Amino acid sequence: MKKVLLVLLAALAMQAPAVHANSLIAAGPTAKIAKSSIASSPDGEWNKLSFSGGPNVEVWTRDGDNLNKVSFFGGVAAGMPIYREANKKKAPLPKVDGAMLLPDIPLLLESTYRARFQVNRMAIDSQDVTTAGGRQAIRFTYSYVRDEDGVDRKGEAIGTMVDKKLYLVTYEAPSIYYFGKDLEAYHKIVDSLKF
């Protein structure tokens, strides 16, 4: 009976689809985030998701990407969208413009969310020019609701342009409880950013 069970388990294992594994981001210096020159030093552990949504995107979470996440968009070149396009003909995503000004970055994120995630309710709540990694950047806050789940989410982001490429780091979570839970940890990541 044990042999039959082992054979069945082995057969099931061979038929099971490959599962992508997430990886641990330890506290301390972390380089080449999002396959780019972004570096940071988180003060605690994060989980790096194996699926990111694009070639220049890396997503970290503590409780799952629907509950809290930090997304890094590293060196997105002019003419490219920040996320991989699901349907270029029916729902094309806006593209990075190498001549973008800092105030254009929040608008790019908003128009991307409206096209990619079918977000009908989104607002840029505040924006301020600041510095990040020794470069002039824009820090902004936003809020939105996805039609698929109706959850009010808040976000905070910082973005800059370096050599006509976009570098953007966002933090998002449901506005109730989860947004405040890891906001300070996100600020530590931003405070230690290097491009």
N, C-alpha and C positions, 0 to 999 in steps of 0.2 A: 504494500500500500504506500509506503514511504517513497519507493522508487517511482511509482505512477505519479504521485504528487510532485516530486521533483521534476519529472519530465514535463508535466503540465505547466509548472511555474516557469521552467526554462523556455518553453514554447511561447507563453504569454509575454515573457520579457523580450523575446526576439521580435514579437509583433508590436510591442508598445512603441509609440513615436518617441523620438528623441526629445528630451526636456532640457530647456535652456536653464542653466544654473545662475542664480544671482551670486554676487561676490561681496565680501565684506570690505568696507573702506574703514581702516583703523584711524583713530585720532592721530593727528600729526601731519607733517608735510605730505601732500599728494600732488604729483605732477602729471602733465600730459592729459588733463581732464578733457573729455570729449575729443580725444585725438588731436589736441591743439596745444597751444602754449599756455593755456590756463593752468595755474597752480593755486593751491589753497591749503590751509591747515585747519581742518575741522577739529573742534575740541572734544568730540565724542564719535562713537561709531555710527556709520550709516550703511545701508545696504544698497549696492549698485545694481540696478535692474539690468538683466541681460538684453531686454528689448527696449530700445530707446526712442524709436520713431524717426530716426534719420541718421545719416552718416556723421554729422557733426554734433550729435546730441548725446548727452549722458544724463541719466536720471538716478538720483539718490533718494531713498526713503527710509523711514524708521518703522512705520506702521502699515505701509502699502500705498501705492501711488494714488489711490482714491482718497486717502486720509491725510497724507502729507508728502510733499515731494519737493526736491530742489532739482531743477533742470538747468543744465549747462549747455549753451549753444556756442560752440567754439570755432571761431574763424569761418563763419558762413560767408562764402564768396559772393560777390556781386552777381546778380542774375540767377541766384539760387533761392529756393524757399527755405525757411528754417526747419520745417518738417518734410519728410518724404511725402510726395503727393500720392494720394490714393486714386484720384481720378483727374488727370490733367485736362480732359476735355469738358467734363460736366462741372467740376469744382476745382478750377485752378487756384493754386495758392499764390498770394502776393510774393514778390521776390525782393531780395536785398538789393539796394541801390548803393553802389560804391560812393556816391556823393551824398548819402543820407546825412541829415543833421540829427543831433541828439533828440530833439522833440519828435522826429519821425519814428524812433524806435518803439515807443508805446503804441503808436498807430499801426505799425507793422504787426505787432503782437495781437492787437485787437482784431484787425482784419483777417489775420491768420486763424484765430480762434473761431471767428464767425464762419469762415469757409470750411475749415477742417472738422470742427467739432459741432457745427450747427448751433452755435451759441447765439441766441437772439437778444439776450439781455446781458450787456457788458458795459462797464463804465471805467474810464481812467479817473481815479478819485483824486490823485495828487501827483505832481511831478516837480522835481527840483534838480538843478545842475549840481553835481558834486564831483568828487574824485574817487577813483578806484584803481588800485594798482599803480598809482602815480599818474594816471591818465584822467582827463576830463571825461565825465560820464553823466548819465541821467539815472536818477533813482525815482521810481514811480510805484504807486499802489493802484490796485484795480480790484474790481469785484465782478463776478459773473455767475450765471446759472446755466447749466447744461440742460437742454430739453429732455434728455434721456433719463435723468434722475431727479431734477428739480431741486438740487441741493445748492444753497447759497454758499459760494466759495469766495475767499479773499486771496489776493496775491500781492506780493511785493517783488520788485525786480530792479536790477541795475544793469545798464548796458552801455557799451562804447563802441566806437569804430576804430580799428587799427589797420592801417594799410589797406583801406577800402574793404575790410572784412568786419562782419558783425560779431561781437562778443556779448553775450547776454546770459544773465543768471537769474532765474525766477524761483520763488518759493510760493507754493499754493497749498491750501488746505480748506476744509469746510470752516465757515466763519465761527460756528459754535464749537468751542473747546479746542479742536485740533490746530487752528491757526495760531493761537497764542501759545500752545504747548511747545512748539519747536522754533518759534520766531527768534528767540535769542541765539539759538544754535545756528540758525541761518545768518544772523548778523555777524557771528564769529567767522563764518565762511567768507562773507563779503569783506570783512575787515582785513582778512589775510590774503585777498585775491592778488594774483600777479598775472600779467598777460605777456 
